[in-house]
Amino acid sequence: MDTNQKRITILTPEEVNDIYDCPIFSAVDREDYFAFDEEILAVVNALDKIETKLYLMLLIGYFRVKPVVPSFT
């Protein structure tokens, strides 16, 4: 097998950035993507640690914009 073969490219670098870069939210975006119904709030409120609650809320909001799980630091 030739180890110098190039891999195929499916996405352009711009498309990869569109998928995986963190979105930038306007004030209206934040109100829309981070608005939770009673069912989600019940799940969030059932969690013990504030860090877990915040992480879940961030995951839901970001996942609504892009179907990837971001890595928060």
All heavy atoms as a GROMACS GRO file, in nm:
protein
  597
    1MET      N    1   0.084  -0.119   0.000
    1MET     CA    2   0.000   0.000   0.000
    1MET      C    3   0.088   0.124   0.000
    1MET      O    4   0.182   0.135   0.078
    1MET     CB    5  -0.091  -0.002   0.122
    1MET     CG    6  -0.184   0.113   0.130
    1MET     SD    7  -0.298   0.087   0.267
    1MET     CE    8  -0.388   0.236   0.255
    2ASP      N    9   0.053   0.220  -0.080
    2ASP     CA   10   0.130   0.343  -0.091
    2ASP      C   11   0.088   0.438   0.021
    2ASP      O   12  -0.025   0.483   0.028
    2ASP     CB   13   0.106   0.407  -0.227
    2ASP     CG   14   0.193   0.530  -0.248
    2ASP    OD1   15   0.280   0.556  -0.164
    2ASP    OD2   16   0.173   0.597  -0.351
    3THR      N   17   0.180   0.471   0.112
    3THR     CA   18   0.149   0.559   0.224
    3THR      C   19   0.149   0.705   0.184
    3THR      O   20   0.113   0.790   0.264
    3THR     CB   21   0.250   0.539   0.339
    3THR    OG1   22   0.381   0.563   0.290
    3THR    CG2   23   0.240   0.399   0.397
    4ASN      N   24   0.188   0.737   0.062
    4ASN     CA   25   0.190   0.876   0.016
    4ASN      C   26   0.060   0.918  -0.052
    4ASN      O   27   0.049   1.030  -0.100
    4ASN     CB   28   0.306   0.898  -0.081
    4ASN     CG   29   0.440   0.891  -0.010
    4ASN    OD1   30   0.449   0.927   0.106
    4ASN    ND2   31   0.541   0.842  -0.079
    5GLN      N   32  -0.039   0.828  -0.056
    5GLN     CA   33  -0.166   0.864  -0.118
    5GLN      C   34  -0.235   0.971  -0.034
    5GLN      O   35  -0.232   0.968   0.088
    5GLN     CB   36  -0.257   0.742  -0.127
    5GLN     CG   37  -0.217   0.645  -0.234
    5GLN     CD   38  -0.315   0.529  -0.239
    5GLN    OE1   39  -0.368   0.488  -0.138
    5GLN    NE2   40  -0.338   0.478  -0.359
    6LYS      N   41  -0.296   1.063  -0.104
    6LYS     CA   42  -0.370   1.167  -0.035
    6LYS      C   43  -0.509   1.116   0.001
    6LYS      O   44  -0.565   1.032  -0.068
    6LYS     CB   45  -0.384   1.292  -0.122
    6LYS     CG   46  -0.254   1.364  -0.142
    6LYS     CD   47  -0.279   1.494  -0.213
    6LYS     CE   48  -0.150   1.573  -0.221
    6LYS     NZ   49  -0.169   1.705  -0.277
    7ARG      N   50  -0.563   1.170   0.110
    7ARG     CA   51  -0.699   1.136   0.148
    7ARG      C   52  -0.795   1.221   0.064
    7ARG      O   53  -0.761   1.330   0.021
    7ARG     CB   54  -0.723   1.168   0.295
    7ARG     CG   55  -0.645   1.078   0.386
    7ARG     CD   56  -0.679   1.110   0.528
    7ARG     NE   57  -0.613   1.017   0.616
    7ARG     CZ   58  -0.645   1.000   0.742
    7ARG    NH1   59  -0.741   1.073   0.796
    7ARG    NH2   60  -0.583   0.913   0.816
    8ILE      N   61  -0.914   1.167   0.045
    8ILE     CA   62  -1.012   1.247  -0.027
    8ILE      C   63  -1.061   1.360   0.063
    8ILE      O   64  -1.057   1.351   0.185
    8ILE     CB   65  -1.132   1.161  -0.074
    8ILE    CG1   66  -1.207   1.101   0.045
    8ILE    CG2   67  -1.087   1.053  -0.168
    8ILE    CD1   68  -1.340   1.041   0.006
    9THR      N   69  -1.099   1.467   0.001
    9THR     CA   70  -1.152   1.581   0.074
    9THR      C   71  -1.299   1.592   0.043
    9THR      O   72  -1.337   1.608  -0.073
    9THR     CB   73  -1.078   1.710   0.033
    9THR    OG1   74  -0.939   1.693   0.059
    9THR    CG2   75  -1.131   1.829   0.110
   10ILE      N   76  -1.382   1.584   0.147
   10ILE     CA   77  -1.526   1.593   0.129
   10ILE      C   78  -1.574   1.735   0.154
   10ILE      O   79  -1.655   1.789   0.080
   10ILE     CB   80  -1.599   1.494   0.222
   10ILE    CG1   81  -1.558   1.351   0.186
   10ILE    CG2   82  -1.749   1.511   0.214
   10ILE    CD1   83  -1.608   1.245   0.280
   11LEU      N   84  -1.523   1.796   0.260
   11LEU     CA   85  -1.562   1.931   0.297
   11LEU      C   86  -1.447   2.028   0.276
   11LEU      O   87  -1.332   1.993   0.298
   11LEU     CB   88  -1.606   1.936   0.443
   11LEU     CG   89  -1.722   1.849   0.485
   11LEU    CD1   90  -1.742   1.856   0.635
   11LEU    CD2   91  -1.848   1.890   0.413
   12THR      N   92  -1.481   2.148   0.236
   12THR     CA   93  -1.379   2.252   0.227
   12THR      C   94  -1.346   2.300   0.368
   12THR      O   95  -1.424   2.277   0.462
   12THR     CB   96  -1.431   2.371   0.145
   12THR    OG1   97  -1.538   2.433   0.216
   12THR    CG2   98  -1.477   2.329   0.006
   13PRO      N   99  -1.234   2.367   0.386
   13PRO     CA  100  -1.202   2.421   0.519
   13PRO      C  101  -1.311   2.514   0.572
   13PRO      O  102  -1.342   2.515   0.690
   13PRO     CB  103  -1.071   2.496   0.496
   13PRO     CG  104  -1.007   2.427   0.380
   13PRO     CD  105  -1.122   2.385   0.292
   14GLU      N  106  -1.374   2.591   0.484
   14GLU     CA  107  -1.482   2.680   0.525
   14GLU      C  108  -1.602   2.602   0.576
   14GLU      O  109  -1.666   2.640   0.674
   14GLU     CB  110  -1.524   2.772   0.410
   14GLU     CG  111  -1.418   2.872   0.368
   14GLU     CD  112  -1.313   2.811   0.274
   14GLU    OE1  113  -1.338   2.705   0.212
   14GLU    OE2  114  -1.205   2.868   0.263
   15GLU      N  115  -1.633   2.491   0.509
   15GLU     CA  116  -1.745   2.407   0.553
   15GLU      C  117  -1.717   2.342   0.687
   15GLU      O  118  -1.806   2.331   0.771
   15GLU     CB  119  -1.776   2.302   0.447
   15GLU     CG  120  -1.835   2.359   0.320
   15GLU     CD  121  -1.842   2.258   0.206
   15GLU    OE1  122  -1.753   2.170   0.196
   15GLU    OE2  123  -1.938   2.268   0.129
   16VAL      N  124  -1.594   2.300   0.707
   16VAL     CA  125  -1.555   2.242   0.836
   16VAL      C  126  -1.570   2.347   0.946
   16VAL      O  127  -1.625   2.319   1.053
   16VAL     CB  128  -1.411   2.188   0.831
   16VAL    CG1  129  -1.363   2.147   0.969
   16VAL    CG2  130  -1.402   2.070   0.735
   17ASN      N  131  -1.526   2.470   0.918
   17ASN     CA  132  -1.542   2.578   1.016
   17ASN      C  133  -1.689   2.607   1.043
   17ASN      O  134  -1.727   2.632   1.157
   17ASN     CB  135  -1.471   2.704   0.969
   17ASN     CG  136  -1.322   2.692   0.977
   17ASN    OD1  137  -1.269   2.610   1.050
   17ASN    ND2  138  -1.252   2.774   0.901
   18ASP      N  139  -1.772   2.606   0.939
   18ASP     CA  140  -1.915   2.630   0.957
   18ASP      C  141  -1.976   2.526   1.052
   18ASP      O  142  -2.064   2.559   1.132
   18ASP     CB  143  -1.990   2.625   0.823
   18ASP     CG  144  -1.970   2.749   0.740
   18ASP    OD1  145  -1.928   2.853   0.796
   18ASP    OD2  146  -1.999   2.742   0.619
   19ILE      N  147  -1.930   2.405   1.043
   19ILE     CA  148  -1.986   2.299   1.127
   19ILE      C  149  -1.929   2.304   1.268
   19ILE      O  150  -2.003   2.294   1.367
   19ILE     CB  151  -1.960   2.160   1.064
   19ILE    CG1  152  -2.038   2.147   0.933
   19ILE    CG2  153  -1.999   2.048   1.160
   19ILE    CD1  154  -2.003   2.024   0.853
   20TYR      N  155  -1.798   2.318   1.282
   20TYR     CA  156  -1.735   2.294   1.410
   20TYR      C  157  -1.696   2.419   1.491
   20TYR      O  158  -1.672   2.410   1.609
   20TYR     CB  159  -1.611   2.206   1.392
   20TYR     CG  160  -1.649   2.067   1.348
   20TYR    CD1  161  -1.630   2.026   1.217
   20TYR    CD2  162  -1.707   1.978   1.437
   20TYR    CE1  163  -1.667   1.898   1.176
   20TYR    CE2  164  -1.743   1.850   1.397
   20TYR     CZ  165  -1.723   1.811   1.267
   20TYR     OH  166  -1.760   1.686   1.227
   21ASP      N  167  -1.691   2.536   1.427
   21ASP     CA  168  -1.660   2.657   1.504
   21ASP      C  169  -1.779   2.694   1.591
   21ASP      O  170  -1.894   2.671   1.556
   21ASP     CB  171  -1.627   2.774   1.411
   21ASP     CG  172  -1.483   2.770   1.363
   21ASP    OD1  173  -1.406   2.684   1.410
   21ASP    OD2  174  -1.449   2.854   1.279
   22CYS      N  175  -1.750   2.753   1.704
   22CYS     CA  176  -1.856   2.798   1.793
   22CYS      C  177  -1.933   2.911   1.727
   22CYS      O  178  -1.874   3.003   1.672
   22CYS     CB  179  -1.799   2.845   1.926
   22CYS     SG  180  -1.741   2.712   2.030
   23PRO      N  181  -2.064   2.904   1.732
   23PRO     CA  182  -2.143   3.011   1.672
   23PRO      C  183  -2.134   3.139   1.755
   23PRO      O  184  -2.108   3.135   1.874
   23PRO     CB  185  -2.286   2.956   1.673
   23PRO     CG  186  -2.287   2.855   1.781
   23PRO     CD  187  -2.148   2.799   1.788
   24ILE      N  188  -2.157   3.251   1.689
   24ILE     CA  189  -2.162   3.379   1.758
   24ILE      C  190  -2.309   3.419   1.764
   24ILE      O  191  -2.375   3.430   1.661
   24ILE     CB  192  -2.078   3.485   1.684
   24ILE    CG1  193  -1.932   3.442   1.681
   24ILE    CG2  194  -2.095   3.621   1.749
   24ILE    CD1  195  -1.843   3.528   1.596
   25PHE      N  196  -2.358   3.437   1.886
   25PHE     CA  197  -2.499   3.466   1.907
   25PHE      C  198  -2.524   3.615   1.924
   25PHE      O  199  -2.455   3.681   2.001
   25PHE     CB  200  -2.550   3.395   2.032
   25PHE     CG  201  -2.548   3.245   2.024
   25PHE    CD1  202  -2.448   3.172   2.085
   25PHE    CD2  203  -2.647   3.178   1.955
   25PHE    CE1  204  -2.447   3.034   2.077
   25PHE    CE2  205  -2.646   3.040   1.947
   25PHE     CZ  206  -2.546   2.968   2.008
   26SER      N  207  -2.626   3.665   1.856
   26SER     CA  208  -2.674   3.800   1.884
   26SER      C  209  -2.767   3.790   2.006
   26SER      O  210  -2.799   3.680   2.053
   26SER     CB  211  -2.751   3.855   1.764
   26SER     OG  212  -2.873   3.783   1.748
   27ALA      N  213  -2.814   3.903   2.054
   27ALA     CA  214  -2.906   3.902   2.168
   27ALA      C  215  -3.034   3.826   2.132
   27ALA      O  216  -3.086   3.748   2.213
   27ALA     CB  217  -2.938   4.044   2.211
   28VAL      N  218  -3.082   3.845   2.011
   28VAL     CA  219  -3.203   3.775   1.966
   28VAL      C  220  -3.177   3.626   1.955
   28VAL      O  221  -3.262   3.544   1.994
   28VAL     CB  222  -3.252   3.833   1.831
   28VAL    CG1  223  -3.366   3.752   1.774
   28VAL    CG2  224  -3.290   3.979   1.847
   29ASP      N  225  -3.060   3.587   1.902
   29ASP     CA  226  -3.023   3.446   1.892
   29ASP      C  227  -3.022   3.380   2.030
   29ASP      O  228  -3.073   3.269   2.048
   29ASP     CB  229  -2.886   3.428   1.828
   29ASP     CG  230  -2.883   3.465   1.682
   29ASP    OD1  231  -2.989   3.465   1.617
   29ASP    OD2  232  -2.772   3.495   1.632
   30ARG      N  233  -2.961   3.448   2.126
   30ARG     CA  234  -2.954   3.392   2.262
   30ARG      C  235  -3.093   3.369   2.318
   30ARG      O  236  -3.120   3.266   2.379
   30ARG     CB  237  -2.873   3.484   2.353
   30ARG     CG  238  -2.724   3.478   2.329
   30ARG     CD  239  -2.645   3.546   2.440
   30ARG     NE  240  -2.676   3.688   2.452
   30ARG     CZ  241  -2.615   3.784   2.384
   30ARG    NH1  242  -2.520   3.754   2.299
   30ARG    NH2  243  -2.649   3.910   2.402
   31GLU      N  244  -3.182   3.466   2.298
   31GLU     CA  245  -3.319   3.450   2.348
   31GLU      C  246  -3.390   3.334   2.280
   31GLU      O  247  -3.470   3.265   2.342
   31GLU     CB  248  -3.398   3.579   2.326
   31GLU     CG  249  -3.357   3.692   2.416
   31GLU     CD  250  -3.436   3.819   2.390
   31GLU    OE1  251  -3.544   3.812   2.327
   31GLU    OE2  252  -3.388   3.926   2.432
   32ASP      N  253  -3.361   3.312   2.154
   32ASP     CA  254  -3.426   3.205   2.079
   32ASP      C  255  -3.368   3.068   2.113
   32ASP      O  256  -3.441   2.976   2.150
   32ASP     CB  257  -3.413   3.233   1.930
   32ASP     CG  258  -3.493   3.137   1.844
   32ASP    OD1  259  -3.602   3.095   1.887
   32ASP    OD2  260  -3.448   3.105   1.733
   33TYR      N  261  -3.238   3.053   2.101
   33TYR     CA  262  -3.176   2.922   2.117
   33TYR      C  263  -3.165   2.875   2.262
   33TYR      O  264  -3.154   2.756   2.289
   33TYR     CB  265  -3.036   2.920   2.053
   33TYR     CG  266  -3.041   2.932   1.902
   33TYR    CD1  267  -2.988   3.043   1.838
   33TYR    CD2  268  -3.100   2.833   1.825
   33TYR    CE1  269  -2.994   3.055   1.700
   33TYR    CE2  270  -3.105   2.844   1.687
   33TYR     CZ  271  -3.052   2.955   1.625
   33TYR     OH  272  -3.058   2.965   1.489
   34PHE      N  273  -3.168   2.968   2.355
   34PHE     CA  274  -3.156   2.931   2.495
   34PHE      C  275  -3.286   2.950   2.572
   34PHE      O  276  -3.287   2.960   2.694
   34PHE     CB  277  -3.041   3.009   2.561
   34PHE     CG  278  -2.907   2.970   2.506
   34PHE    CD1  279  -2.848   3.044   2.405
   34PHE    CD2  280  -2.842   2.856   2.551
   34PHE    CE1  281  -2.724   3.007   2.352
   34PHE    CE2  282  -2.718   2.819   2.498
   34PHE     CZ  283  -2.660   2.895   2.399
   35ALA      N  284  -3.398   2.952   2.501
   35ALA     CA  285  -3.530   2.953   2.564
   35ALA      C  286  -3.574   2.808   2.581
   35ALA      O  287  -3.574   2.731   2.485
   35ALA     CB  288  -3.629   3.029   2.477
   36PHE      N  289  -3.607   2.770   2.703
   36PHE     CA  290  -3.639   2.631   2.732
   36PHE      C  291  -3.784   2.618   2.777
   36PHE      O  292  -3.834   2.701   2.853
   36PHE     CB  293  -3.546   2.577   2.841
   36PHE     CG  294  -3.401   2.592   2.806
   36PHE    CD1  295  -3.317   2.670   2.883
   36PHE    CD2  296  -3.348   2.530   2.695
   36PHE    CE1  297  -3.183   2.684   2.851
   36PHE    CE2  298  -3.215   2.544   2.661
   36PHE     CZ  299  -3.131   2.621   2.739
   37ASP      N  300  -3.849   2.511   2.731
   37ASP     CA  301  -3.986   2.487   2.773
   37ASP      C  302  -3.986   2.423   2.912
   37ASP      O  303  -3.881   2.393   2.970
   37ASP     CB  304  -4.059   2.400   2.671
   37ASP     CG  305  -3.995   2.263   2.649
   37ASP    OD1  306  -3.922   2.215   2.738
   37ASP    OD2  307  -4.019   2.204   2.543
   38GLU      N  308  -4.105   2.401   2.966
   38GLU     CA  309  -4.119   2.350   3.102
   38GLU      C  310  -4.057   2.211   3.119
   38GLU      O  311  -4.001   2.179   3.224
   38GLU     CB  312  -4.267   2.346   3.142
   38GLU     CG  313  -4.328   2.483   3.155
   38GLU     CD  314  -4.260   2.568   3.261
   38GLU    OE1  315  -4.226   2.516   3.368
   38GLU    OE2  316  -4.242   2.689   3.235
   39GLU      N  317  -4.064   2.129   3.016
   39GLU     CA  318  -4.009   1.993   3.024
   39GLU      C  319  -3.856   1.997   3.039
   39GLU      O  320  -3.800   1.926   3.123
   39GLU     CB  321  -4.049   1.914   2.900
   39GLU     CG  322  -4.012   1.768   2.907
   39GLU     CD  323  -4.061   1.690   2.785
   39GLU    OE1  324  -4.139   1.744   2.705
   39GLU    OE2  325  -4.019   1.575   2.771
   40ILE      N  326  -3.791   2.078   2.960
   40ILE     CA  327  -3.645   2.090   2.969
   40ILE      C  328  -3.606   2.154   3.102
   40ILE      O  329  -3.512   2.109   3.169
   40ILE     CB  330  -3.588   2.170   2.851
   40ILE    CG1  331  -3.605   2.090   2.722
   40ILE    CG2  332  -3.441   2.204   2.873
   40ILE    CD1  333  -3.563   2.164   2.597
   41LEU      N  334  -3.678   2.256   3.144
   41LEU     CA  335  -3.648   2.320   3.273
   41LEU      C  336  -3.664   2.222   3.389
   41LEU      O  337  -3.587   2.227   3.485
   41LEU     CB  338  -3.736   2.443   3.293
   41LEU     CG  339  -3.702   2.563   3.205
   41LEU    CD1  340  -3.804   2.674   3.226
   41LEU    CD2  341  -3.562   2.613   3.232
   42ALA      N  342  -3.760   2.133   3.381
   42ALA     CA  343  -3.778   2.032   3.486
   42ALA      C  344  -3.657   1.940   3.494
   42ALA      O  345  -3.610   1.907   3.603
   42ALA     CB  346  -3.906   1.952   3.461
   43VAL      N  347  -3.603   1.903   3.377
   43VAL     CA  348  -3.484   1.818   3.375
   43VAL      C  349  -3.365   1.893   3.432
   43VAL      O  350  -3.290   1.840   3.515
   43VAL     CB  351  -3.455   1.768   3.231
   43VAL    CG1  352  -3.319   1.699   3.224
   43VAL    CG2  353  -3.565   1.678   3.182
   44VAL      N  354  -3.347   2.017   3.390
   44VAL     CA  355  -3.235   2.099   3.438
   44VAL      C  356  -3.246   2.119   3.589
   44VAL      O  357  -3.148   2.103   3.662
   44VAL     CB  358  -3.231   2.234   3.365
   44VAL    CG1  359  -3.133   2.329   3.431
   44VAL    CG2  360  -3.194   2.214   3.218
   45ASN      N  361  -3.364   2.153   3.637
   45ASN     CA  362  -3.382   2.179   3.780
   45ASN      C  363  -3.367   2.054   3.866
   45ASN      O  364  -3.340   2.064   3.986
   45ASN     CB  365  -3.517   2.246   3.805
   45ASN     CG  366  -3.518   2.388   3.755
   45ASN    OD1  367  -3.417   2.457   3.757
   45ASN    ND2  368  -3.633   2.432   3.706
   46ALA      N  369  -3.381   1.937   3.806
   46ALA     CA  370  -3.365   1.813   3.881
   46ALA      C  371  -3.218   1.779   3.904
   46ALA      O  372  -3.186   1.694   3.988
   46ALA     CB  373  -3.433   1.698   3.807
   47LEU      N  374  -3.128   1.846   3.834
   47LEU     CA  375  -2.986   1.822   3.850
   47LEU      C  376  -2.935   1.889   3.977
   47LEU      O  377  -2.986   1.994   4.017
   47LEU     CB  378  -2.909   1.873   3.728
   47LEU     CG  379  -2.946   1.807   3.595
   47LEU    CD1  380  -2.883   1.882   3.479
   47LEU    CD2  381  -2.907   1.660   3.594
   48ASP      N  382  -2.834   1.830   4.038
   48ASP     CA  383  -2.784   1.880   4.166
   48ASP      C  384  -2.685   1.996   4.152
   48ASP      O  385  -2.700   2.099   4.216
   48ASP     CB  386  -2.716   1.768   4.246
   48ASP     CG  387  -2.816   1.663   4.292
   48ASP    OD1  388  -2.933   1.700   4.318
   48ASP    OD2  389  -2.777   1.546   4.303
   49LYS      N  390  -2.584   1.977   4.070
   49LYS     CA  391  -2.475   2.075   4.063
   49LYS      C  392  -2.503   2.184   3.962
   49LYS      O  393  -2.552   2.158   3.852
   49LYS     CB  394  -2.344   2.004   4.028
   49LYS     CG  395  -2.300   1.903   4.133
   49LYS     CD  396  -2.182   1.822   4.086
   49LYS     CE  397  -2.059   1.908   4.080
   49LYS     NZ  398  -1.939   1.833   4.045
   50ILE      N  399  -2.470   2.307   3.998
   50ILE     CA  400  -2.490   2.420   3.908
   50ILE      C  401  -2.408   2.404   3.780
   50ILE      O  402  -2.452   2.440   3.671
   50ILE     CB  403  -2.459   2.555   3.978
   50ILE    CG1  404  -2.498   2.675   3.889
   50ILE    CG2  405  -2.312   2.565   4.014
   50ILE    CD1  406  -2.644   2.694   3.873
   51GLU      N  407  -2.290   2.344   3.791
   51GLU     CA  408  -2.205   2.324   3.674
   51GLU      C  409  -2.274   2.230   3.575
   51GLU      O  410  -2.266   2.250   3.453
   51GLU     CB  411  -2.069   2.265   3.714
   51GLU     CG  412  -1.983   2.357   3.797
   51GLU     CD  413  -2.009   2.344   3.948
   51GLU    OE1  414  -2.104   2.271   3.989
   51GLU    OE2  415  -1.936   2.407   4.024
   52THR      N  416  -2.338   2.127   3.625
   52THR     CA  417  -2.408   2.031   3.540
   52THR      C  418  -2.527   2.097   3.472
   52THR      O  419  -2.554   2.077   3.354
   52THR     CB  420  -2.453   1.909   3.621
   52THR    OG1  421  -2.341   1.856   3.691
   52THR    CG2  422  -2.511   1.801   3.532
   53LYS      N  423  -2.600   2.180   3.548
   53LYS     CA  424  -2.713   2.252   3.491
   53LYS      C  425  -2.668   2.344   3.378
   53LYS      O  426  -2.728   2.346   3.270
   53LYS     CB  427  -2.782   2.335   3.600
   53LYS     CG  428  -2.854   2.252   3.703
   53LYS     CD  429  -2.917   2.343   3.809
   53LYS     CE  430  -2.985   2.260   3.915
   53LYS     NZ  431  -3.063   2.342   4.009
   54LEU      N  432  -2.564   2.421   3.403
   54LEU     CA  433  -2.513   2.513   3.302
   54LEU      C  434  -2.463   2.439   3.179
   54LEU      O  435  -2.488   2.480   3.065
   54LEU     CB  436  -2.402   2.600   3.359
   54LEU     CG  437  -2.446   2.705   3.460
   54LEU    CD1  438  -2.324   2.770   3.525
   54LEU    CD2  439  -2.533   2.809   3.395
   55TYR      N  440  -2.391   2.329   3.201
   55TYR     CA  441  -2.337   2.252   3.089
   55TYR      C  442  -2.451   2.198   3.002
   55TYR      O  443  -2.446   2.208   2.879
   55TYR     CB  444  -2.250   2.138   3.142
   55TYR     CG  445  -2.173   2.066   3.034
   55TYR    CD1  446  -2.062   2.127   2.975
   55TYR    CD2  447  -2.210   1.941   2.991
   55TYR    CE1  448  -1.991   2.062   2.875
   55TYR    CE2  449  -2.139   1.876   2.892
   55TYR     CZ  450  -2.030   1.937   2.834
   55TYR     OH  451  -1.961   1.874   2.736
   56LEU      N  452  -2.556   2.146   3.066
   56LEU     CA  453  -2.669   2.093   2.990
   56LEU      C  454  -2.738   2.205   2.911
   56LEU      O  455  -2.771   2.188   2.794
   56LEU     CB  456  -2.770   2.025   3.083
   56LEU     CG  457  -2.896   1.971   3.014
   56LEU    CD1  458  -2.861   1.869   2.907
   56LEU    CD2  459  -2.990   1.910   3.118
   57MET      N  460  -2.757   2.319   2.974
   57MET     CA  461  -2.821   2.431   2.905
   57MET      C  462  -2.737   2.478   2.786
   57MET      O  463  -2.791   2.509   2.679
   57MET     CB  464  -2.846   2.544   3.004
   57MET     CG  465  -2.951   2.507   3.107
   57MET     SD  466  -2.961   2.620   3.246
   57MET     CE  467  -3.033   2.763   3.169
   58LEU      N  468  -2.606   2.485   2.804
   58LEU     CA  469  -2.518   2.522   2.692
   58LEU      C  470  -2.523   2.420   2.580
   58LEU      O  471  -2.530   2.456   2.462
   58LEU     CB  472  -2.374   2.540   2.742
   58LEU     CG  473  -2.346   2.664   2.822
   58LEU    CD1  474  -2.206   2.658   2.883
   58LEU    CD2  475  -2.361   2.789   2.737
   59LEU      N  476  -2.521   2.291   2.616
   59LEU     CA  477  -2.527   2.187   2.514
   59LEU      C  478  -2.655   2.197   2.432
   59LEU      O  479  -2.654   2.186   2.310
   59LEU     CB  480  -2.517   2.048   2.577
   59LEU     CG  481  -2.380   2.002   2.618
   59LEU    CD1  482  -2.387   1.867   2.688
   59LEU    CD2  483  -2.287   1.994   2.499
   60ILE      N  484  -2.767   2.216   2.500
   60ILE     CA  485  -2.895   2.225   2.429
   60ILE      C  486  -2.895   2.346   2.336
   60ILE      O  487  -2.932   2.335   2.219
   60ILE     CB  488  -3.012   2.232   2.529
   60ILE    CG1  489  -3.025   2.097   2.602
   60ILE    CG2  490  -3.142   2.268   2.458
   60ILE    CD1  491  -3.120   2.100   2.721
   61GLY      N  492  -2.855   2.461   2.387
   61GLY     CA  493  -2.854   2.581   2.305
   61GLY      C  494  -2.762   2.571   2.185
   61GLY      O  495  -2.800   2.605   2.072
   62TYR      N  496  -2.641   2.521   2.206
   62TYR     CA  497  -2.546   2.510   2.095
   62TYR      C  498  -2.590   2.402   1.996
   62TYR      O  499  -2.574   2.418   1.876
   62TYR     CB  500  -2.406   2.482   2.146
   62TYR     CG  501  -2.332   2.607   2.186
   62TYR    CD1  502  -2.351   2.665   2.310
   62TYR    CD2  503  -2.243   2.667   2.098
   62TYR    CE1  504  -2.284   2.781   2.347
   62TYR    CE2  505  -2.175   2.783   2.132
   62TYR     CZ  506  -2.197   2.839   2.256
   62TYR     OH  507  -2.131   2.954   2.291
   63PHE      N  508  -2.648   2.293   2.047
   63PHE     CA  509  -2.690   2.185   1.959
   63PHE      C  510  -2.806   2.228   1.871
   63PHE      O  511  -2.823   2.177   1.761
   63PHE     CB  512  -2.727   2.060   2.039
   63PHE     CG  513  -2.735   1.936   1.956
   63PHE    CD1  514  -2.620   1.869   1.919
   63PHE    CD2  515  -2.857   1.887   1.913
   63PHE    CE1  516  -2.626   1.755   1.841
   63PHE    CE2  517  -2.864   1.774   1.835
   63PHE     CZ  518  -2.749   1.706   1.799
   64ARG      N  519  -2.886   2.322   1.917
   64ARG     CA  520  -2.995   2.374   1.836
   64ARG      C  521  -2.941   2.449   1.714
   64ARG      O  522  -3.009   2.458   1.611
   64ARG     CB  523  -3.083   2.468   1.917
   64ARG     CG  524  -3.171   2.395   2.016
   64ARG     CD  525  -3.249   2.492   2.100
   64ARG     NE  526  -3.345   2.423   2.185
   64ARG     CZ  527  -3.418   2.482   2.278
   64ARG    NH1  528  -3.407   2.614   2.296
   64ARG    NH2  529  -3.502   2.413   2.351
   65VAL      N  530  -2.822   2.504   1.725
   65VAL     CA  531  -2.762   2.577   1.614
   65VAL      C  532  -2.684   2.484   1.523
   65VAL      O  533  -2.696   2.488   1.401
   65VAL     CB  534  -2.666   2.687   1.667
   65VAL    CG1  535  -2.600   2.760   1.552
   65VAL    CG2  536  -2.740   2.782   1.756
   66LYS      N  537  -2.604   2.398   1.583
   66LYS     CA  538  -2.518   2.307   1.506
   66LYS      C  539  -2.528   2.168   1.567
   66LYS      O  540  -2.519   2.152   1.688
   66LYS     CB  541  -2.372   2.352   1.513
   66LYS     CG  542  -2.349   2.487   1.448
   66LYS     CD  543  -2.204   2.524   1.452
   66LYS     CE  544  -2.184   2.659   1.386
   66LYS     NZ  545  -2.046   2.683   1.354
   67PRO      N  546  -2.544   2.066   1.484
   67PRO     CA  547  -2.560   1.930   1.536
   67PRO      C  548  -2.428   1.863   1.574
   67PRO      O  549  -2.401   1.750   1.535
   67PRO     CB  550  -2.629   1.857   1.420
   67PRO     CG  551  -2.575   1.927   1.300
   67PRO     CD  552  -2.559   2.072   1.339
   68VAL      N  553  -2.346   1.934   1.648
   68VAL     CA  554  -2.223   1.878   1.702
   68VAL      C  555  -2.214   1.914   1.849
   68VAL      O  556  -2.273   2.010   1.894
   68VAL     CB  557  -2.097   1.930   1.628
   68VAL    CG1  558  -2.096   1.883   1.484
   68VAL    CG2  559  -2.088   2.080   1.634
   69VAL      N  560  -2.143   1.834   1.924
   69VAL     CA  561  -2.126   1.861   2.066
   69VAL      C  562  -1.999   1.941   2.086
   69VAL      O  563  -1.889   1.892   2.060
   69VAL     CB  564  -2.121   1.730   2.147
   69VAL    CG1  565  -2.098   1.758   2.293
   69VAL    CG2  566  -2.250   1.651   2.126
   70PRO      N  567  -2.010   2.067   2.130
   70PRO     CA  568  -1.892   2.149   2.148
   70PRO      C  569  -1.815   2.109   2.273
   70PRO      O  570  -1.869   2.045   2.364
   70PRO     CB  571  -1.948   2.290   2.163
   70PRO     CG  572  -2.085   2.269   2.218
   70PRO     CD  573  -2.132   2.139   2.161
   71SER      N  574  -1.691   2.146   2.276
   71SER     CA  575  -1.607   2.125   2.394
   71SER      C  576  -1.590   2.259   2.464
   71SER      O  577  -1.526   2.349   2.411
   71SER     CB  578  -1.471   2.068   2.352
   71SER     OG  579  -1.389   2.055   2.465
   72PHE      N  580  -1.653   2.273   2.579
   72PHE     CA  581  -1.645   2.398   2.654
   72PHE      C  582  -1.526   2.395   2.748
   72PHE      O  583  -1.496   2.292   2.808
   72PHE     CB  584  -1.773   2.419   2.736
   72PHE     CG  585  -1.897   2.426   2.654
   72PHE    CD1  586  -1.989   2.324   2.656
   72PHE    CD2  587  -1.920   2.535   2.572
   72PHE    CE1  588  -2.104   2.331   2.581
   72PHE    CE2  589  -2.035   2.543   2.496
   72PHE     CZ  590  -2.128   2.439   2.500
   73THR      N  591  -1.459   2.507   2.761
   73THR     CA  592  -1.348   2.517   2.857
   73THR      C  593  -1.373   2.630   2.953
   73THR      O  594  -1.449   2.721   2.924
   73THR     CB  595  -1.215   2.541   2.784
   73THR    OG1  596  -1.226   2.656   2.702
   73THR    CG2  597  -1.177   2.422   2.699
   0.00000   0.00000   0.00000
